[in-house]
Amino acid sequence: MTKTRTSVTIDKDLLKKAHEMEINVSALLEIRLREYIALIEGKTANNKNSAPPSSPQNNNKCRGLK
């Protein structure tokens, strides 16, 4: 999958808190965006490319862990 750089506007304090908690904002946004698009399209987010948000796989990815 090819990735592209983009920018978003986010509350400064919220971003600071996410960084303090070692949350990978890009990974989190990508996961949640996939889920949201799947919801709009009437599909489930539980496909082979996306694990549920509560799964250890996604929690680790969002926190920059392997």
C-alpha positions as CSV (number, residue, x, y, z in Angstrom):
1,M,0.0,0.0,0.0
2,T,1.4,3.4,-1.0
3,K,1.1,6.1,1.7
4,T,1.0,9.8,1.1
5,R,1.8,12.7,3.4
6,T,-1.1,15.0,4.4
7,S,-1.9,17.4,7.1
8,V,-4.8,17.8,9.6
9,T,-5.7,20.4,12.0
10,I,-6.1,19.2,15.6
11,D,-6.3,20.8,19.0
12,K,-2.8,21.5,20.3
13,D,-3.5,20.1,23.8
14,L,-5.1,17.0,22.4
15,L,-2.1,16.3,20.2
16,K,0.3,16.9,23.1
17,K,-1.6,14.4,25.2
18,A,-1.5,11.9,22.4
19,H,2.2,12.3,22.1
20,E,2.6,12.0,25.9
21,M,0.7,8.7,25.7
22,E,2.9,7.5,22.8
23,I,-0.1,7.3,20.5
24,N,0.7,7.0,16.8
25,V,-1.8,9.6,15.5
26,S,-1.3,8.6,11.9
27,A,-1.9,4.9,12.5
28,L,-4.9,5.7,14.7
29,L,-6.4,8.0,12.1
30,E,-5.9,5.4,9.3
31,I,-7.5,2.6,11.3
32,R,-10.5,4.8,12.3
33,L,-10.9,6.2,8.8
34,R,-11.0,2.7,7.4
35,E,-13.7,1.7,9.9
36,Y,-15.7,4.9,9.2
37,I,-15.6,4.3,5.4
38,A,-16.6,0.7,5.9
39,L,-19.6,1.8,8.0
40,I,-20.7,4.3,5.4
41,E,-20.3,1.6,2.7
42,G,-22.3,-0.8,4.8
43,K,-19.4,-3.2,5.4
44,T,-17.8,-4.4,8.6
45,A,-14.4,-3.1,9.7
46,N,-13.4,-6.7,10.5
47,N,-11.8,-7.5,7.2
48,K,-8.4,-8.9,6.5
49,N,-6.8,-5.5,6.4
50,S,-8.2,-4.1,9.6
51,A,-8.4,-5.6,13.1
52,P,-11.1,-4.3,15.6
53,P,-10.0,-1.2,17.5
54,S,-9.9,-3.2,20.8
55,S,-7.5,-5.8,19.4
56,P,-3.9,-5.9,20.7
57,Q,-2.7,-5.6,17.1
58,N,-4.2,-2.1,16.6
59,N,-3.5,-0.9,20.1
60,N,0.2,-1.7,19.6
61,K,0.3,-0.1,16.2
62,C,-1.3,3.1,17.4
63,R,1.2,3.3,20.3
64,G,4.2,2.8,18.1
65,L,4.8,-0.8,19.4
66,K,5.5,-3.9,17.4
